[in-house]
Amino acid sequence: MLQLRIDEILEEQGHTKYWLFKRMEPMSYQNFNKIYNNETSSIKFETLEKLKNALDVDFDDLFEAINKEPKNDY
């Protein structure tokens, strides 16, 4: 599974969540917050490109793999 690492990138760059939100306009804050908190199951390519450009990173840098395998208790 993949998740966005927006908060880590912002911290590394010394920017705030609000700084990024203003660069993502006209996106609603509600939608932005869901993306920021990894609470969405889909994202438009257009939005990914906006994130990439605003943060000045490669697409590979936007994501991290997380291991969320289902737990099997037999």
DOZANU-930218 format. One record per residue (C-alpha): x negated, z, y negated; residue in one letter. Coordinates in steps of 0.001 Angstrom, whole numbers, padded with zeros to 6 digits, always signed. Layout:
XZYa...
This chain:
+000000+000000+000000m-001157-000689-003552l-000624+001272-006702q-001560+000685-010311l-004334+002799-011782r-003307+002476-015417i-003805+006154-016300d-007360+006139-014927e-008255+003005-016882i-006788+004418-020088l-008793+007617-019628e-011997+005642-018990e-011403+003601-022147q-010311+006523-024311g-006849+005102-024960h-003451+006757-024719t-000295+005833-022882k+001353+005198-026253y-001462+002819-027240w-000759+000724-024143l+003011+000894-024569f+002734-000601-028058k+000764-003541-026581r+003417-004102-023906m+006288-004634-026362e+009046-005781-026194p+009195-003855-022873m+011491-000839-022924s+009867+002569-022682y+011922+003335-019579q+010534+000295-017725n+007024+000921-019024f+007155+004530-017862n+008256+003506-014350k+005332+001097-014099i+002908+003652-015538y+004038+006311-013040n+004020+003892-010082n+007760+004371-009623e+008577+000689-009218t+008581-001441-006096s+008186-004777-007881s+006545-006097-011017i+006619-009487-012713k+003444-011557-012852f+003973-011774-016607e+003848-007974-016849t+000685-007800-014745l-000956-010327-017033e+000057-008308-020112k-001456-005173-018539l-004643-007024-017617k-005053-008428-021116n-004158-005218-022950a-006602-003188-020873l-009213-005984-020819d-009811-005645-017072v-009722-007917-014041d-006685-007898-011785f-008753-006176-009076d-009367-003262-011440d-005649-002675-011987l-004970-001690-008385f-006101+000813-005808e-005209+000917-002149a-003541+004073-000919i-002925+005020+002658n+000715+005935+003168k+001254+005432+006841e+004362+006966+008343p+003797+010177+010150k+004590+009994+013874n+005395+013340+015417d+006041+012700+019092y
